[in-house]
Amino acid sequence: MMAMEGVATAVAVKLPSFKIIRRTTTLNWRSSRSFRSFSASASTLREGGPSASVSVSLGDFDPTRFPNPQSHAIWREVNGSKLVYLDSARRSPCAKATEEYELARKKIASFINASDSREIVFTRNATEAINLVAYTWGLQNLKPEDEIILTVAEHHSAIVPWQFVAQKTVPDINMFKEMLSTKTKLVVVHHISNVLASVLPIEDIVLQSYNVEAKVLVDACQSVPHMVVDVQNLDADFLVASSHKMCGPTGIGFLYGKSHLLSTMPPFLGKFEAGTPATGEAIGLGAAIDYLSGIGMQKIHDYKVELSRYLYESLCIVPGVRIYGPAPSENVYRAALCSFNVENIHPMDIAAFHDQQHGVAIRSGHHCAQPLHSDLGINASAQASLHFYNTKEDVDYFIHALNDTINFFNSF
């Protein structure tokens, strides 16, 4: 039973009792129901055909006949001797994988300029990273009457975990300072909005939050893949990001937390990174970081500033289009995405027509940001977003497809 008002105040767990079930009958292995043993010759097994002449096990095979033995961790030498691996009940060979797993952690720490790789906790995604903070730091530190401040533009993943605790929603970042109080214990903000393409002044938000001794959690899913992110300069207490937005595999993300905070947080699901780790995914994320770093994050950012402006200005001249978020300028950086609507045409129709008639993949819906769409007075929007692999020619073709889409629906 869990009682909650603002935060969890008491948790009582009552486990059911179980009677010990004793089997009263004894299995008769010589009963009429018999078991047939599988037998085959080694030659026919290799060819895929059955035989009843010789009983064999996989031990009768030459192990090097398994696919790609040279690439398998078992078929190698250790200290000049053939490796005989007898720990498969625990897991398959993992020493090298563990080295690469921890190397990936170091790569993430370096990528965001964390002071120590121990400040990086692998999670399945940014959503889990936020929940980790909510159910460890949050439940340990938040009390009734405490407040959490979020912007209305937050992703659902950054809102839902805090619905178990007190929260305030800021409709305008300019109102943020006015809403801070001594009751504020945590501020949850995005770095870049996945709908408005706006970039929040994290350093200022952190400074203002610290004035009332509030902690700050930054959702950096839209910033880490697209610009230089330095957690020491931002000085936020927590920061989360996901691999799949960084050209990496799905199913892995990370939480950055200041060392002194992580050390005081109770374990999550028994401990941080509980269970068998997503080693392959973490290594894949490390490879993605190598790839992005090889291009250069500043180079990616500079290119996307140019591409973002081109997308925005091209979309502005299309009749009947309304773009959400700030206009780019010398003083205002806008991320390379545009959420928009076209007068009298549903965004899902726009996306479907682009896909089916022009092979242009854009997105439609509320983009996991329903409170923001409600605040804007709309149910959904269409969205075009760009990365470093896109070109101005891609934007031109998108605009051509959009004009054709508008002409088609306006013809009825």
N, C-alpha and C positions, 0 to 999 in steps of 0.2 A: 504494500500500500504506500503510495507516495502523496504527501500533502504539499501543495505549492500555493503560495500567494506571493507573487513577485519572484521569489526564489524558493528553492526547496528548503523547507524548514525542518522536515523530519522524514526519514525514510525507514520504513519497517518492512522487512522481508520475511514472509512466513512460508516455509517449505512444506509441502505435503509429506505425510509419512507413507511409507510403502511397506506392505507385508512381504515377508520373505517367501518367495514361491519355490517350493520344493517339487522337483519332478518325481512322481511316485512310480512311474514306469521306467524300466530300463530298456535302452535301445538294444535291439537284437540285430547285430550286424550280419547275422546269418539268416535273417528272415527271408521271406519269399521275395521281398523287394531287393533285388541285388544291384550292385554297382558294376558298370562295365568299365574296365580300364582301357585307356587309349594306347594303342601301340602302333608303331610305324617304323620303317627303316630310315636311317639317316639320309639315304639317297632320295627316297621318295618324299621325305619331309622337305628336303631342299627343293624338290621339283613340285611340291604341293599336292602329291597324291598319297592316299592312305595305303597302309599295308599291315597285315596282321602277323608278320613274322618276327620282328625284333622290337622289344620295348626300349625306348630311349628317352633321354632327357635333353634339355638344351645343352647340358654339359658335354654331350657327344659332338657338338659342333665346334668348329674352329671359330673362336670369338671374333677373329678379324674379319669373318664373313658378314658381320653386322654392317649396316650402311655407314659409310664415312667413318671408319674407325680412327683414322688419323686425326679427325677433329674432335673425337670424344675424349673427355678428361681422363678416362680410365687408361687409355692406351698411351701412356707416356712414362718416362723414367723420372725417378726422384733420387737425387744424390747418386746417380750412376747405376741405379738398380731399377728393374721393372716394378711399377706400382702394382701392388696387390691390394685392392680396396675391399675391405670387409666391414664397412659401416653403412651399408645401404638401407638398413632398417631405420636409421635416423634420417638420412637424406642422401641424395646422390652427391658425387664429389663436389665439394664447395669451397675449398681453400682459395682457389684462384677467383672464383665468383665473389667470395667475401672481400677479397682485395679490391676487385673492380667496384663492388657495391660501396665500399668506404671511399674509394677514389671518386665516385660520383658525388658523394656527400661533400667532399673537399672542393670539387668543381663548382657545385652550387654555391658554397660559401664564398669562393673566390668571385663567382659571377655577380653576386649581389654585394660583395665586399663585407661579408660578416667577419667579425674579429676572430671567430673560432668555428671550426666545422661542427663542434658539439652544439652549436646554436641552431643546427639544421635537424629537423625531425621529418623523416619520410612519412607520408600519408598516402591514401589511395587517390586523393584529389584535394583541391582547395576547400571543398565543402566539408570533408572530414577534418581538415586542419582547423577550420573555424569551430566545428563542433568539439574538437579536442580542447580548444581554449575555453569554450563555454562550459564543458562538463568537468574541467579540472580547475583552472584559475577562476572561472565564473562561479561555480557552486561553492568554492572554498572562500571567496572574497566578497561576493555580493550579498547584501542583507536587505530585508524589507525596507522600503523607502529609498533605496539607492536607485540611481537612474543610469540608463545607457542611452547615448545619443547616436542616432543613425541619420544619414541623409535619405530623402525619399527616393533617390536614384539608385539605391543599393540593389544588388542582385539578390534574388530570393535566398540564395545560400548564405548570405550575410545577415538576413533578417530572421529566418525561421528559428535558428538556435536561440535567439534572444527573446523569443516570444514566451519563453518560460520565466523570463525575468522582466523587471521594469524597463521600459524603453520610451524614448521620445524620438519623433521623426522630424528632421529639419527640412522644411520645404525649400529653403534657400540657404546656400552656404554663407551668405552675408548675415544671416540670423544666428549663425552658429555661436558666436561669442556671447550673444545675449542669452542663449539657452544654457550655457555652462553655469554650473553652480557647485557648491560644496557637496551636493548629493550625487553629482556626476562621478561615476567610478570607471566608466569605460566609454570610449568613443570608437565607433566602427565606421570606417569610411573606405570608399573605393579610391584608387589612385587615378584611374581613367574610367569614365562611365562607358559601359558597353552599349549604351543607347544614345547618349548625348554627345559622346566623343570629347567631353570636357575633361580637363586635367585639374585636379584639386591641388592647392598649395599645401602639401603634407607638412613641410617644415613649420609653416605658420600654425597649422592645426595642432601639431604636436606641442609647440611652445605654449599656445593658449590652453591646451588641455593640462599641461604640466603645472600651470599656474593654479589649478584647482586640484592638483594631485590625482588626475585621472589618467588611466592607461589608454593607449591607442593601438587599435588593430587595423592594419591596412590590407585591403583586398587588392593585390597587385597583379591579378590574372591578366589584365589588359595592358599593363605597363612593362612588366619584366620581359616579355618577348619582343618589345618594340622600341625600347629606349634604355639608356644606362640607368640602372637603379642601384643606389648606394645606401644600404640600410644604416650605415654609421652616420651618413649625412642627414638622412631622413630622421633618424633617432627614434623611430616608432618602436613600441615594445614588442609587437607581433606583426608579422607579414606573411601572407599566404600566396601561393601561385600553383598553377597546374601545368603538367608536362605537355598535354596535348595542344596547348596554345603556343608552345615553344618549339614546334616541329618535332616533338618527342612522342613516345607511345602513350596510349591511354592507360588509365588505372594507376597512375602515380602522380603525386604532387608533393608539396613540402610546406612545412611550417618553419618560419624563422622566429625565434624567441630569444630575448636577451637572457644570457646565461643565468643571472641571479633570479630571474623569474621561473625559468624552466626547472631550476633546482628545487624550487619550493612548491611546484605543482604536483599533486598526487598523480600516480600512474593512471593512464587511460587504457581501459580493457586489460588491466593487470600490469601493464607497463607501456611505455612509448614503443611504437613499432612492434606490437605484440604479435606472436605467431611467426610462421614462416614468412620472411620478407619477400617483397616483389623484386627479387634480385635482377631479373632480366629487364624489367621496366626501368629500374633505377639506373642500370648500366646504359639503357637506351636514352634516358634523359641526359646522362653524362655525355653521350655521343652527340646529342642535339646541342648541348651547350658548347661542345667543341666546334660544332658546325657554325653556330651563331657567332661565337667568338672569333672564328677564322675569318668571317666576313667583317666583323667589327660592329658592335652595337651603336657606336656613335655614327658610323657610316649608314647603318640601317635607319637610324632615327632621322638623319639629315635628308635621306632620300624620301622617307615617308612624309616629312614636312612638306616637301615639294609636291608629292603625289596627293596628299590630303587636300592641299589648296586647289589643285587641278580638279579633283573630284567634286569638291564643294562648288567651285565656280561653274563647272560644267553643268551640274545639277540645278543650279540657281536659274539658268536661262530656259529651262524646260517649263512650258506653261502649265499652271495648275499644281505645281509641286510645292509642298511645304516641308522644309528641312527642320529638324529639331536639334537644339544645341547652339552653342555660340559660333559666330562667324570667325574664321581664322584671320589673324592680323599679325603685325610685327610683335605685338605684346601678348597675343593670345595664341597658344599652341592648341590645335585641334587634332585629335587622333584621326587616322586615315579610315574613317567610316562615316557613313551618313544614314541615319534613320529618317525616313520620309513617308509622306502620304501624298496621294494624288487625288484631287477633288473628284468625288463621285465614283471612285474605283476602289474596291476593297484590296488591301495589300496582298491577300492570299491569291487573288486573281492576277495581280501584277507579277508575283513570284512564279506562279504556274505558267503564265504566258511566256515569260522570259525563258523558263526552262524548256518548255515543249516546242516553242517556235524559234528560239534563238540559241539554245544551249548555254544560256547565261545563268549561273547559279547565284541567286541572292536569297536572302532570308525574309520570312514574314512571321508575324506573331507579336507577342509581348516581350520576347527576348529575356524571359525570366525576370521581368521587372514590371509586374502588374501595378504596384503602387505608383510608380512613376507615370505609367500610361494613364492611370486614373487621374493623377494630378494634372496631366496634360489635356485631359478631357477626351481621350481616344481609347479605343479598345485594342488596337494593334497598329503596327507600322511595318513597312518594308525596309530592308536594310542592305546596303552594299558596303562591304568592308574589304580593305586591301592589305597586302603584306609586301615584303621586299621583292617577291617574285612577280608581282603585277607590274604593268606598264601603263603609260598614258594611252597606248593603243587599246588596252583592255577597257579603260574608262570610256574611250570614244565608242567602242562597240556596245558597251552597256547603255550609253546615252542613246545610240541609234535604236537599240532594242526597246528602250523605254518610250521613245517617241512613237515607235511602231505600235507598242502596246496601248498607249493612250489613244492613238488614232483608231485602233481596232474597237476598243470599248466605247469610244465616243461616236462610232458609226451607227450604233443601234438607236 
